[in-house]
Amino acid sequence: MRTAFSSEMKVVAIKIPDWIGEEELTSDVERLLEEKYGVVSIKAIRRRLDMRARIERVEVDEKYVLSLREAEKRRLPRA
């Protein structure tokens, strides 16, 4: 049984004339998929919400995390 959220994807290759802009065509195809099938790309969502991908380095105190894990193991009853 296939669902709307199936991870199966198809690749379609088409040839377009030089006078058709690639970005405009991509935008039109995304809009068609959204309107007809309810498929919205993450790029479209980010664009609508004016979000930009951010990469941040988050420092983590590994010793503290390990101590929390050990404390949680001691807290939980053994099966």
BELPELIN-V426764 format. One line per field, one symbol per residue. phi: phi as a letter, one per 40 degrees, with the letter a starting at -180 (. if undefined). psi: psi as a letter, one per 20 degrees, with the letter a starting at -180 (. if undefined). A space follows every 10 residues. Layout:
phi->???
psi->???
This chain:
phi->.bbcbcccbb bbbbbbcdcc cccccdcccc ccccccbgcb cccccccccf bbcbbbcbcb cccccccccc ccccccccc
psi->pqrhkqipqq pppqpqqhip pggggggggg gghgghikpp qhggggghjl qqppoqoppp nhggghhggg hhghhpqq.
